[in-house]
Amino acid sequence: MIFGVFTLVVALAISAIAAYYSIVGLTAIFAAAVVPIIIMGAALEIGKITAALWLKLNWQRANFTYKLYLVPAVTVLMLLTSMGIFGFLSKAHNDQSLVSGNTQASLALFDEKIKIQRENIDTARKALAQLDAQVNERLSRGTTEQGVERAAVLRRQQTQERNKLLKDINDAQINIQKLNEERAPIAAAVRKVEAEVGPIKYIAALIYGNNTDSTLLEKAVSWVIIVIVAVFDPLALVLILAAQQSIRWHSENKTKVSSSNEAPTPIITKENATQSDLSTHSYLHKPWVPVPSGPPMVAEKEQISSEPTKSEDISKSQEPLPNQKKK
């Protein structure tokens, strides 16, 4: 009995969760009518359970017309609940993919900004290298004091440009540091999402091989949702029927045990009879006389044939007497 009640509680819990997921999924599909969808989904779920229980309890004596409608109706309602669950789980996956996509886009934007700043640094360093090459070229043309002086003059002329390039490099490095600091939380969120999607990657790798892309991941998610939907609502309905049967079996066993434990009706004799029994059963006052042994009290065929029948007795009784004939 306890396990039957436990099974019923588990079945109702699974059925309630399935109904909730289904209703939420249907409201996502029909977003313009949320309240009517909730009322309709709850009523159909209760009707589905009631119809399944009625069919189980009255299958032997139910008319074929009832079965012809109720069996397909319960099947269609199970499919409808499964469709709602599929919509709910698909929406949850899409929301996760949307968050992941936005996070990936933000991370890619920061990476692009960092890349631009590094390119600016490389450009400024190349410009500095060109300025140094010009000074070295002046020095290589002559080793006299006049050549050195010309190289020093050229370097002084490049001072403003060099300072600007150095400032650009310094600003770019500062920007890269700021961008890395802003990028760190987004990168952590991306790693978290990738960790959550990790099992799906393993499932996709198990089904489609190691070379998995986003399309194969979506297919793997769809198969996982289909497997969940295939066992969710049918399990709840079958457990409800199983719990009802368990409780019924327990009630039948309890009735059998109680009937077998009932005390048999006592035989009333003169020794154990009470005053009320003696007044009710007067034969207890008389002595017991055994039946004398003798021939069996069964009439033979000749006696039966010679004995007048009831109809003959009646006809003889209706014949007039001799005195009545003379009159």
C-alpha positions in Angstrom: 0.0 0.0 0.0 2.8 2.4 0.9 4.6 1.7 -2.4 1.4 2.1 -4.3 0.8 5.5 -2.7 4.4 6.5 -3.3 4.0 5.5 -7.0 0.9 7.6 -7.2 2.7 10.6 -5.7 5.6 10.2 -8.1 3.3 9.8 -11.1 1.3 12.9 -10.2 4.5 14.9 -9.7 5.9 13.8 -13.1 2.5 14.5 -14.7 2.3 18.0 -13.1 5.9 18.8 -14.3 5.1 17.6 -17.8 1.9 19.6 -17.8 3.8 22.7 -16.7 6.5 22.3 -19.3 3.8 21.6 -22.0 1.8 24.7 -21.0 4.9 26.9 -21.0 5.9 25.6 -24.3 2.5 26.2 -25.8 2.4 29.7 -24.4 5.7 30.4 -26.2 4.1 29.2 -29.4 0.8 31.1 -28.9 2.2 34.1 -27.0 -0.9 36.3 -27.7 -3.2 34.2 -25.6 -1.3 33.1 -22.5 -4.2 32.8 -20.0 -6.5 30.8 -22.4 -3.6 28.5 -23.2 -3.0 27.9 -19.5 -6.6 27.1 -18.9 -6.9 24.9 -21.9 -3.7 23.0 -21.1 -4.7 22.3 -17.5 -8.2 21.1 -18.5 -6.8 18.8 -21.3 -4.2 17.3 -18.9 -6.9 16.5 -16.3 -9.1 15.1 -19.0 -6.3 12.9 -20.4 -5.7 11.3 -17.0 -9.4 10.9 -16.3 -10.0 9.2 -19.7 -7.0 6.9 -19.3 -8.2 5.8 -15.8 -11.8 5.3 -17.1 -10.6 3.2 -20.0 -8.5 1.0 -17.6 -11.3 0.5 -15.1 -14.1 -0.1 -17.7 -12.3 -1.7 -20.6 -14.2 -5.0 -20.4 -17.7 -3.5 -20.1 -17.2 -0.3 -22.1 -19.0 0.1 -25.4 -16.8 -0.1 -28.5 -17.8 3.5 -29.4 -16.2 4.9 -26.3 -13.0 3.0 -27.0 -13.0 4.1 -30.6 -12.9 7.8 -29.5 -11.1 7.8 -26.1 -8.1 5.7 -27.2 -7.1 8.1 -30.1 -8.0 11.1 -27.9 -5.6 10.0 -25.1 -2.9 9.3 -27.7 -3.4 12.7 -29.3 -3.3 14.5 -25.9 -0.1 12.7 -25.1 1.4 13.9 -28.4 0.2 17.4 -27.7 1.8 17.4 -24.2 5.0 16.1 -25.8 4.9 18.8 -28.4 4.6 21.4 -25.6 7.6 19.9 -23.8 9.6 19.9 -27.0 8.8 23.6 -27.5 9.8 24.4 -23.9 13.1 22.6 -24.1 13.8 24.0 -27.6 13.1 27.5 -26.3 15.4 27.0 -23.3 18.2 25.8 -25.7 17.6 28.8 -28.0 17.8 31.2 -25.1 21.1 29.7 -24.0 22.4 29.8 -27.6 21.3 33.4 -27.9 23.2 34.3 -24.7 26.2 32.4 -25.9 26.0 34.1 -29.3 25.8 37.6 -27.7 28.7 36.7 -25.4 30.7 35.4 -28.3 30.0 38.5 -30.3 31.1 40.8 -27.5 34.2 38.8 -27.0 35.0 39.0 -30.7 34.5 42.8 -30.6 37.0 43.1 -27.8 39.4 40.9 -29.7 39.1 43.0 -32.8 39.8 46.2 -30.8 42.8 44.6 -29.2 44.0 43.5 -32.6 43.7 47.1 -33.9 45.7 48.5 -31.1 48.4 45.9 -31.6 48.5 46.8 -35.3 48.9 50.5 -34.3 51.8 49.5 -32.1 53.4 47.6 -34.9 52.9 50.5 -37.3 54.5 53.0 -34.9 57.4 50.7 -34.3 58.0 50.3 -38.0 57.9 54.1 -38.4 60.5 54.4 -35.6 62.6 51.8 -37.3 62.5 53.8 -40.6 63.6 56.9 -38.7 66.5 55.0 -37.2 67.4 53.7 -40.6 67.6 57.3 -42.0 69.9 58.3 -39.2 72.1 55.3 -39.7 72.2 56.0 -43.4 73.6 59.5 -42.8 76.2 58.0 -40.4 77.3 55.4 -43.0 77.9 58.0 -45.7 80.8 59.5 -43.9 82.8 59.1 -40.7 83.9 62.7 -40.4 82.6 65.1 -37.8 80.5 66.7 -40.5 78.7 63.4 -41.2 78.0 62.8 -37.5 76.8 66.4 -37.2 74.3 65.8 -40.1 73.1 62.6 -38.5 72.6 64.4 -35.2 70.7 67.3 -36.9 68.4 64.7 -38.7 67.7 63.0 -35.4 66.8 66.4 -33.8 64.5 67.0 -36.7 62.8 63.7 -36.0 62.3 64.4 -32.3 58.7 65.6 -32.6 57.7 62.7 -34.9 59.5 60.2 -32.6 57.7 61.5 -29.6 54.4 61.2 -31.3 55.1 57.6 -32.3 56.2 56.7 -28.8 53.1 58.3 -27.4 50.9 56.3 -29.8 52.6 53.2 -28.7 52.1 54.0 -25.1 48.4 54.9 -25.6 47.8 51.7 -27.5 49.4 49.6 -24.8 47.2 51.4 -22.2 44.1 50.7 -24.4 45.1 47.0 -24.7 45.3 46.7 -20.9 41.9 48.3 -20.5 40.4 46.2 -23.1 41.8 43.0 -21.6 40.3 44.0 -18.2 36.9 44.5 -19.8 37.3 41.3 -21.8 38.0 39.1 -18.8 34.4 38.8 -17.5 33.1 38.1 -20.9 35.7 35.5 -21.5 34.8 33.8 -18.2 31.1 33.8 -19.3 32.0 32.2 -22.6 34.0 29.5 -20.8 31.0 28.9 -18.5 28.7 28.5 -21.4 31.2 26.2 -23.1 31.3 24.1 -20.0 27.5 23.9 -19.9 27.4 22.8 -23.5 30.3 20.4 -23.0 28.0 17.3 -22.6 26.3 18.1 -25.9 29.7 18.2 -27.6 30.5 14.8 -26.3 27.1 13.5 -27.4 27.6 15.0 -30.9 31.1 13.5 -31.0 29.7 10.1 -30.0 27.0 10.3 -32.8 28.8 12.2 -35.6 32.5 11.8 -34.8 35.1 14.2 -33.5 34.7 16.7 -36.4 31.6 18.5 -35.0 30.5 22.0 -35.9 27.5 24.1 -34.7 25.1 22.4 -37.1 25.9 18.9 -35.7 25.6 20.3 -32.2 22.1 21.5 -32.9 21.2 18.1 -34.3 22.5 16.4 -31.2 20.5 18.8 -29.0 17.4 18.0 -31.0 17.9 14.2 -30.5 18.4 14.7 -26.8 15.1 16.7 -26.6 13.3 14.0 -28.6 14.5 11.2 -26.3 13.3 13.2 -23.2 9.9 13.9 -24.8 9.4 10.3 -25.8 9.6 9.1 -22.1 8.2 12.0 -20.2 4.5 12.1 -20.5 3.9 8.4 -21.3 5.9 7.5 -18.1 3.7 9.8 -16.0 0.4 8.3 -17.4 1.6 4.7 -17.1 2.7 5.2 -13.5 -0.7 6.7 -12.6 -2.4 3.5 -14.0 0.2 1.3 -12.2 -0.4 3.1 -8.9 -4.2 2.7 -9.3 -3.7 -1.0 -9.9 -1.4 -1.4 -6.9 -3.9 0.2 -4.6 -6.6 -2.0 -6.0 -4.6 -5.1 -5.5 -3.9 -4.1 -1.9 -7.6 -3.5 -1.3 -8.5 -6.9 -2.7 -5.9 -8.7 -0.6 -7.0 -6.9 2.5 -10.6 -8.0 1.9 -9.5 -11.6 1.4 -7.5 -11.6 4.6 -10.3 -10.1 6.6 -12.8 -12.6 5.3 -10.5 -15.5 6.1 -9.9 -14.3 9.6 -13.7 -14.2 10.5 -14.7 -16.7 13.2 -17.0 -19.5 11.9 -20.6 -19.7 13.1 -20.7 -21.9 16.2 -22.8 -25.1 16.2 -25.6 -24.8 18.8 -25.9 -27.9 21.0 -27.8 -28.6 24.2 -24.6 -28.3 26.2 -23.5 -24.8 24.9 -27.0 -23.4 24.2 -28.1 -20.3 26.0 -31.6 -19.5 27.2 -32.3 -17.5 24.1 -31.1 -20.4 21.9 -33.4 -22.8 23.8 -36.4 -20.5 23.3 -35.6 -20.1 19.6 -34.7 -23.7 18.8 -37.3 -25.8 20.7 -35.9 -29.1 19.3 -33.0 -28.8 21.8 -35.5 -29.8 24.6 -36.3 -33.1 22.9 -34.1 -36.2 23.2 -32.2 -37.2 20.2 -33.6 -40.4 18.6 -31.6 -42.1 15.9 -33.3 -43.1 12.7 -34.1 -46.8 12.7 -32.4 -49.0 10.2 -34.7 -50.5 7.6 -35.3 -50.7 3.9 -34.7 -47.7 1.9 -37.7 -45.4 1.7 -37.7 -45.4 -2.1 -40.8 -46.4 -4.0 -40.4 -49.1 -6.7 -41.6 -48.6 -10.2 -44.6 -50.9 -9.9 -45.8 -49.0 -6.8 -45.3 -45.7 -8.6 -47.3 -46.9 -11.6 -50.1 -48.5 -9.4 -50.5 -45.4 -7.2 -53.1 -43.0 -8.5 -51.9 -39.7 -9.8 -53.0 -36.4 -8.5 -55.2 -35.8 -11.5 -56.9 -39.1 -11.0 -57.6 -38.3 -7.4 -59.1 -35.0 -8.3 -61.3 -36.6 -11.0 -62.5 -39.2 -8.6 -63.3 -36.6 -6.0 -65.4 -34.7 -8.4 -67.6 -37.8 -9.4 -71.1 -37.7 -7.9 -72.1 -40.0 -5.1 -74.6 -42.8 -5.8 -77.4 -41.0 -3.9 -76.7 -37.9 -6.0 -77.0 -40.0 -9.3 -80.5 -41.2 -8.4 -81.7 -37.8 -7.8 
